[in-house]
Amino acid sequence: IFSRPWKIPQVGPCSLFNGMYPFSKDRSGHTLFYEPVPGFRIYPTQLKTLGKVQLDRNDGKEEKGFQ
């Protein structure tokens, strides 16, 4: 699922996960992805699917933690 990079513009970081895991946002403010290393991008929808974290779009609070 992470075999190839996505062609999504990286606009700037946001402060999800208390700043520990910065996600990029598009111009309308929607969260795009977190890129820990170049070319390896993790999307909030993928994190939800994997059951790693529960993202609340209202406050971006971390509920279960990232492991």
Secondary structure as UniProt FT lines:
FT   HELIX           16..19
FT   STRAND          23..25
FT   TURN            27..28
FT   STRAND          31..37
FT   TURN            38..39
FT   STRAND          40..42
FT   HELIX           44..50
FT   TURN            57..59
//
